[in-house]
Amino acid sequence: DNNQNFGRISLIDSLYLYGKSNVQTRVFDRETIAQKGKKTMSFTVDKSNGCDTSELTATLTWFDQAGFPGCQKCLIDDLDLYITKGNTTYYPNGLNKRDTLHSTERVRISSSDGETVSVTVEATNIVVRTRQYALV
C-alpha cells in the first residue's frame, strides 16, 4: 500500500485460492527440528491444476530468540533451507552458500512440469532442544 511501501499484492499470484489461483501451495506449519537435524522432502512439479508459473519457491521462517544488546548480526538459532534439483544445490536469498543472518529464507528456481526437486531444512545451530518452523 502507499503507507507501508509494500506495493500492490496480487492474491491470484501469491496465495492459493481453490480454483482461482495461478499457483499451487504446500504449507508445513509448526514443524519441529532438533540440533543438527535434517528434514528433506521430495516434490514433483505438477502444473495440471492451473499452475502457470515457471518458478518454484520455498520459504522457511522461524521465530528466533532475542539477540544480545548491541549485537547487529545475531542469529541465535540458525536453520538452513536449500533446494536440490539434479546435481545442483540452490541456496536462499540470492546467495551461493547458506544464509547465516536471517530467520526467513527463500529459494526461487526455475521449474518445469514433471521435474522432481528436494527441499531440505537443516538445523545448523540451535540453542534450544527443538525449534519450530514453517515452510511454504
N, C-alpha and C positions, 0 to 999 in steps of 0.2 A: 504494500500500500504506500501511499505518499507520505505517511507519517513515520513509518519504521524502516523504509528503504528496502523491502524485500521484493519489490516488483509485483507483477501480476502473476498469480498462480493459476495454472491450468489443471483443474481436477481430473479431467479426462486423461491427461498425460502423466499424472503423478500419483493418483490414488485409485485403487481398484474399486470400480463401481460395476457390479454384475450386469453384463450385457451392454455396457455403455463405454467402457474404458478401452484405451489403446495399449494397455499394459496388463500383465498378469503378475500377481504378487503372492509371495510366501512370507509369512511372519512367524518368527520364533521369539516369543516374549518370555521373560523371566527364566531363561535358561541359566544353568549354573555350570561353573567350571572351577577346578581346583588348580593349585600351583603346579606349573609345568604340564598341565592337562592340554589335550588337543582334541578338537572335535571337527571331523571332516564329513561333509555331506556332498553327495554327487547329485547333479541335476542334469536333465536332458532338456534342451531348449525346445519348447513346443509352441509354435505360433498359430496353431489351428483354431484357437478360440478367440481370434480377433486381435492378437498382439501384433502390432505392425512396426514395432521399434527394432532397430538393428543393434541396439546396445543392451547389454546385461549389466545390471547394477546390484551390488551388495553393500549394505550399510550396517556397521556394527556400532553400538553405543552402550555405555555403561556409566553409572554414577561413580565417580572417583571420590576418594576421601579428600578432605581439605589438606592443602599443602602447608608447609611451614611458613610463618610470617616472613614476608620479604622475598620469598622464593619466586622466581619468574618462569622457570621451566620445571615445574614439579608435577610429574605424573606419578602418583603413588602406586596405583595398581595398573600394570601395563598388559593389556590384551592386544593381540595382533590379528589382523584379518588379511587373508590373501586368497586369490583365485588361481587355480592351475587349469590351463587348457592345453592339452597336448603336453609338450615338454617345456612350456613357458609358464613362469610364475609372475603374476601381476600383483603389485603392492598398492597400498592405499594412498589417497590424497596426492596423486601425481608423483610419487616417489619411486625410486628404483631399489628401495630397501624398506624394512619395516618402519612404521611411524612410532617414535618414542615420546611424542609430545602431546598427543591429543586423545581424548576419551571418546571421540567419534571418528570413525574411519570409513571411507567409502572407496570401493574399487569399481571402475567402469571399464568394460571391454566390449569390443565388437563381437557379435554372436550371429550365428546362422541357425535356421531351423534344423533340429536333429543333432546339433553338437552337444557333447557332454562336457561339463565342467565340474571341478571340485572346489567347494568353498570351505576354507579352513579358518577356525577360530582357535587361537593358541594363547594360553596364559603364560606369558614370558616371566612376569614377576608380579605376584600379588602378596600382600602382607596379611590378608585375612584368610581364613580356612577355604572359603569358596567365594566367588564373585558372581553376581547375577549380571546378565547382559541381554540385549535384544539384538536380533539380526533380521533385517528385512531385505 
